[in-house]
Amino acid sequence: MYEVYAIRYATYAERRSYENFIQRDLHDGPMPLDFYVWLIKDGDRAIVVDTGFNRSAGERRNRKLSIAPEIALGKMGVDPSSITDVIITHLHFDHAGNLDKFPRAQFHIQEREMAYATGRCMCHAVFRQPFDVDPVVDMVRHVFSGRAVFHCGCSSVAPGIDLHWVGGHSDGLQIVRVQTARGFVVLASDAAHYYANVRRKNPFPLVYNVGDMVQGWQTVVSLAEDETCIIPGHDPAVADLFPRMKIVEVEAFLLHQKPNEEIWKRIVVD
C-alpha cells in the first residue's frame, strides 16, 4: 500500500473558464489552473511522477512558481538525488522540466511520447507550443545514456504501480494507477485537467487527438476505485478536497486519504 502526495508548486490565477473547455461555457468566470507534481512513497522508497517547470520556464510563460519541485521534495524528506525512478506522464514543459535535478533516476516514458516530441508534428507551432525544447533534448540525452525506460501501452513500474497509455492531450500521455489503503488512486495527469472535464464530458482545448482524450476518460474511470480516486492534473479542487501535509513551506496533499465529503459534494458533484 503506497502513500501518494500531490505537490502544488505553481498557480496560474488569471485563467478563465472559457479557456478550459472545447465547448465554451457562456457563463464565463475565473477558473484558475494549478500545477502539481506527485510523490509515491512506500517506506524508504520514493517514486516521483513528473518534474514540473523551473523559474525561467515559468517566467517565459507568465506562470508563477511557488516553490521549485525539487526543493519541495527536500522539505518533505525526499532527496531528489536519491530518486531512482521518475515517471514522466508526457513531455510538456510543465511536466518534464528539472530532469537534471534527478541525477540517479531512470525516466519512465511512453515510447509514443518520445516519438511525438521529436517527430514531424513538432514542425507545427500548434503542436509544439506546450513543449520546451530543452527538456525534450535532455530526454534524448537520457535515451543515449541508457536512463530512459520506454513503455508501450500498459505496464508496471513496481508492484501496485501501473502505467496506462491514454493519449489525447499529447500523443504519448500516460496515467498512473497506484494501490493505496483506500483502493486504486489514478493520477490522471492531463487526461483531465479538471474534474469538470470528465464530469461534463467536455475536453480541455489543448489536445492532439480529441477521440483519444474522450476514450481516455473511460480508461481513467475504469481503473480508479471510485470517482474520488481520480486525481486531475491541474484542478485547484485537489487542494481543497484532500488533507494537507503538516509542513508550512510545502503545499502537499494526501491523496491516499479520503477527501472531505462535504467539499466533494459542493465543488465536484454539484
C-alpha positions as CSV (number, residue, x, y, z in Angstrom):
1,M,0.0,0.0,0.0
2,Y,1.5,3.3,-1.1
3,E,1.2,6.9,0.1
4,V,0.5,9.4,-2.7
5,Y,1.0,13.1,-2.5
6,A,0.0,15.9,-4.8
7,I,2.6,18.7,-4.5
8,R,1.3,22.1,-5.8
9,Y,4.3,24.1,-7.0
10,A,2.7,26.8,-9.1
11,T,-0.6,28.5,-9.9
12,Y,-2.0,30.5,-12.9
13,A,-4.7,32.6,-11.3
14,E,-5.7,34.5,-14.4
15,R,-7.2,31.5,-16.2
16,R,-10.8,31.9,-17.4
17,S,-13.4,29.1,-17.6
18,Y,-13.8,29.5,-21.4
19,E,-10.2,28.6,-21.8
20,N,-10.6,25.2,-20.2
21,F,-13.3,23.6,-22.4
22,I,-13.7,23.0,-26.1
23,Q,-17.5,23.6,-25.7
24,R,-17.3,27.0,-24.1
25,D,-19.4,27.9,-21.1
26,L,-21.3,31.1,-21.8
27,H,-21.3,31.9,-18.1
28,D,-17.6,32.7,-18.1
29,G,-15.7,33.4,-14.9
30,P,-12.3,32.8,-13.2
31,M,-11.1,29.2,-13.3
32,P,-7.5,29.1,-12.0
33,L,-5.1,26.5,-13.1
34,D,-2.8,24.8,-10.6
35,F,0.4,22.9,-11.3
36,Y,1.3,19.7,-9.5
37,V,3.9,17.0,-9.4
38,W,3.2,13.8,-7.5
39,L,5.1,11.7,-5.0
40,I,4.6,8.0,-4.4
41,K,6.1,6.5,-1.2
42,D,6.4,3.1,0.3
43,G,8.6,3.2,3.4
44,D,12.0,4.4,2.3
45,R,11.3,4.1,-1.4
46,A,10.0,7.1,-3.3
47,I,8.9,7.5,-6.9
48,V,8.3,10.9,-8.5
49,V,5.6,11.4,-11.1
50,D,6.5,14.4,-13.3
51,T,9.1,17.1,-12.6
52,G,7.4,20.4,-13.2
53,F,9.0,23.5,-14.6
54,N,11.7,25.8,-13.4
55,R,11.6,29.5,-12.7
56,S,12.9,30.7,-16.1
57,A,10.3,28.5,-17.9
58,G,7.6,29.9,-15.8
59,E,8.6,33.5,-16.4
60,R,8.6,32.9,-20.2
61,R,5.0,31.7,-20.0
62,N,3.7,34.0,-17.2
63,R,3.4,31.1,-14.7
64,K,4.3,32.0,-11.1
65,L,6.4,29.3,-9.4
66,S,5.5,29.0,-5.7
67,I,8.3,26.5,-4.9
68,A,10.7,24.6,-7.0
69,P,9.6,20.9,-7.1
70,E,13.0,19.6,-6.0
71,I,13.0,21.9,-3.0
72,A,9.5,20.8,-2.1
73,L,10.6,17.2,-2.2
74,G,13.6,18.0,0.0
75,K,11.4,19.7,2.6
76,M,9.3,16.5,2.6
77,G,12.3,14.4,3.5
78,V,13.0,13.1,0.0
79,D,16.4,13.9,-1.6
80,P,15.9,14.3,-5.4
81,S,19.5,13.0,-5.9
82,S,18.5,9.7,-4.3
83,I,15.4,9.1,-6.5
84,T,16.0,6.1,-8.8
85,D,12.6,6.2,-10.7
86,V,10.8,9.1,-12.2
87,I,7.6,8.6,-14.2
88,I,7.0,11.2,-17.0
89,T,3.4,11.3,-17.9
90,H,4.2,13.4,-21.0
91,L,6.9,15.9,-22.2
92,H,5.0,19.2,-21.9
93,F,7.0,22.0,-20.3
94,D,5.1,21.9,-17.0
95,H,5.6,18.1,-16.6
96,A,9.1,17.4,-17.7
97,G,11.4,20.3,-16.7
98,N,14.0,19.9,-14.0
99,L,15.2,16.5,-15.2
100,D,18.7,17.5,-14.2
101,K,17.7,17.6,-10.6
102,F,17.4,13.8,-10.5
103,P,20.9,12.6,-11.4
104,R,20.4,9.0,-10.4
105,A,17.0,8.5,-11.9
106,Q,15.8,6.4,-14.8
107,F,12.9,8.1,-16.6
108,H,9.8,6.0,-17.5
109,I,8.1,7.3,-20.6
110,Q,5.8,6.0,-23.3
111,E,7.7,5.3,-26.5
112,R,4.9,7.0,-28.4
113,E,5.5,10.3,-26.5
114,M,9.2,10.3,-27.3
115,A,8.4,9.8,-31.0
116,Y,5.8,12.5,-30.9
117,A,8.0,15.1,-29.2
118,T,10.9,14.6,-31.6
119,G,8.9,13.9,-34.8
120,R,7.3,15.8,-37.6
121,C,4.4,17.1,-35.5
122,M,6.9,19.5,-33.9
123,C,7.2,21.3,-37.2
124,H,3.8,22.8,-36.5
125,A,3.5,25.6,-33.9
126,V,0.1,24.4,-32.6
127,F,1.6,21.1,-31.5
128,R,4.9,22.2,-30.2
129,Q,3.6,25.2,-28.2
130,P,3.3,23.3,-24.9
131,F,6.8,21.8,-25.3
132,D,10.1,23.4,-24.3
133,V,13.0,22.2,-26.4
134,D,15.4,21.9,-23.5
135,P,13.6,19.1,-21.6
136,V,13.0,17.2,-24.8
137,V,16.7,17.4,-25.6
138,D,17.5,16.4,-22.1
139,M,15.3,13.3,-22.5
140,V,17.1,12.5,-25.8
141,R,20.4,12.6,-23.9
142,H,18.9,10.2,-21.3
143,V,18.0,7.8,-24.1
144,F,21.6,7.8,-25.3
145,S,22.9,7.4,-21.7
146,G,20.6,4.5,-21.0
147,R,18.5,6.3,-18.5
148,A,15.2,6.3,-20.4
149,V,12.8,3.3,-19.9
150,F,10.3,3.0,-22.7
151,H,6.8,1.7,-22.1
152,C,4.3,0.7,-24.8
153,G,0.7,0.8,-23.7
154,C,0.2,-0.8,-20.3
155,S,3.0,-1.9,-18.0
156,S,4.2,-1.9,-14.4
157,V,6.9,0.1,-12.7
158,A,6.6,-1.7,-9.4
159,P,4.0,-4.0,-7.7
160,G,0.9,-1.8,-7.3
161,I,2.1,1.0,-9.6
162,D,0.9,0.6,-13.2
163,L,1.2,2.8,-16.3
164,H,-1.5,3.1,-18.9
165,W,-1.3,4.9,-22.2
166,V,-4.3,7.1,-23.0
167,G,-3.0,9.8,-25.4
168,G,-5.3,12.6,-26.3
169,H,-3.8,15.7,-24.7
170,S,-0.4,14.6,-26.0
171,D,0.1,11.6,-28.3
172,G,2.0,9.6,-25.7
173,L,0.3,10.7,-22.5
174,Q,0.2,8.0,-19.8
175,I,-1.7,7.9,-16.5
176,V,-0.5,6.2,-13.3
177,R,-2.6,3.8,-11.2
178,V,-1.4,3.4,-7.6
179,Q,-2.6,0.9,-4.9
180,T,-3.3,2.7,-1.7
181,A,-5.2,2.0,1.6
182,R,-8.4,3.4,0.1
183,G,-8.1,1.5,-3.2
184,F,-6.6,2.3,-6.6
185,V,-5.8,6.0,-7.0
186,V,-5.4,7.2,-10.6
187,L,-3.1,10.1,-11.3
188,A,-4.8,11.2,-14.4
189,S,-2.3,14.0,-15.2
190,D,-3.6,15.8,-18.2
191,A,-6.0,13.1,-19.3
192,A,-8.3,15.5,-17.3
193,H,-7.1,19.0,-16.3
194,Y,-10.2,19.4,-14.1
195,Y,-12.8,17.1,-12.6
196,A,-15.2,19.1,-14.7
197,N,-13.6,17.9,-18.0
198,V,-14.7,14.3,-17.1
199,R,-18.0,15.1,-15.5
200,R,-19.2,17.4,-18.2
201,K,-17.6,15.3,-21.0
202,N,-16.1,18.5,-22.3
203,P,-12.4,18.3,-23.4
204,F,-9.6,20.7,-22.4
205,P,-8.8,22.6,-25.7
206,L,-5.1,21.9,-25.7
207,V,-5.4,18.5,-27.4
208,Y,-3.6,16.4,-30.0
209,N,-6.4,13.8,-30.5
210,V,-9.9,14.5,-29.2
211,G,-11.1,11.0,-29.7
212,D,-8.3,9.6,-27.7
213,M,-8.9,12.1,-24.9
214,V,-12.6,11.2,-24.7
215,Q,-11.8,7.5,-24.7
216,G,-9.1,8.1,-22.1
217,W,-11.7,9.3,-19.6
218,Q,-13.3,5.9,-19.8
219,T,-10.0,4.3,-19.0
220,V,-9.4,6.6,-16.1
221,V,-12.8,5.8,-14.6
222,S,-12.4,2.1,-15.1
223,L,-9.1,2.0,-13.3
224,A,-10.0,4.1,-10.3
225,E,-11.5,2.6,-7.2
226,D,-14.2,5.2,-7.3
227,E,-14.7,8.8,-8.6
228,T,-12.9,10.3,-5.6
229,C,-9.8,8.3,-6.5
230,I,-9.4,10.2,-9.8
231,I,-6.9,12.9,-9.5
232,P,-6.9,15.5,-12.3
233,G,-3.7,17.2,-13.4
234,H,-4.4,20.9,-12.7
235,D,-7.6,21.3,-10.6
236,P,-7.3,23.6,-7.5
237,A,-10.1,21.5,-6.0
238,V,-7.5,18.8,-5.2
239,A,-6.0,21.2,-2.6
240,D,-9.5,21.8,-1.1
241,L,-10.5,18.2,-1.0
242,F,-7.6,16.4,0.5
243,P,-5.8,16.8,3.8
244,R,-2.7,18.9,3.7
245,M,0.7,17.6,4.9
246,K,1.8,19.4,8.0
247,I,4.7,21.3,6.5
248,V,4.4,25.0,6.4
249,E,6.6,25.6,3.4
250,V,5.1,23.0,1.1
251,E,1.6,22.5,-0.2
252,A,1.4,18.7,-0.3
253,F,-1.9,16.9,-0.2
254,L,-2.6,13.3,0.9
255,L,-4.3,11.5,-1.9
256,H,-4.2,8.2,-0.1
257,Q,-6.7,9.6,2.4
258,K,-10.3,10.2,1.7
259,P,-11.4,13.6,0.6
260,N,-13.7,15.9,2.6
261,E,-17.2,14.6,1.8
262,E,-19.0,17.9,2.2
263,I,-16.5,19.7,-0.1
264,W,-16.7,16.9,-2.6
265,K,-20.5,17.2,-2.8
266,R,-20.2,21.0,-3.1
267,I,-17.4,21.6,-5.5
268,V,-17.3,18.4,-7.5
269,V,-20.6,16.6,-7.5
270,D,-22.8,19.7,-7.7
